[in-house]
Amino acid sequence: MSTQANPHDWVPVCALDEIVPNTGVCALVDGKQVAVFKVGGGEGGVYAIDNYDPCSQAAVLSRGLIGSLGERIVVASPIYKQHFDLRTGECLEAPEHSVSAFAAQVRDGQVWVAI
């Protein structure tokens, strides 16, 4: 994952083993709801995007289904099923409804997100 944010911008979210593989959790990071996803096993794939789904106007993206569309790793919103790219936050069906994506990484078994 990208690590371009300043070291002071990184916030610990939870232990990696607290996230079931191929699911997401919601974390309150700096007063903002962030959906944090663990894709696959191990430490390789952690992603973070806004938890708020602008299409349904509900904070539900952390509960969506993870999958892939071509080369893109996505989460499908649990309400209207729009797909959001976990790397960029882009909404594939309606780019005008894209969400923010945040850098995420694992350090010493802990998930960190940069806001």
Protein Blocks (a to p, Z undefined) as FASTA:
>chain_A
ZZkbcfklpccfbdfklpcghiacdddeehiacddddehehjllccdddfbdfklopafk
lmmccddehjbccdddfklopacdfklopafklmmlcccddddddeehiacddZZ
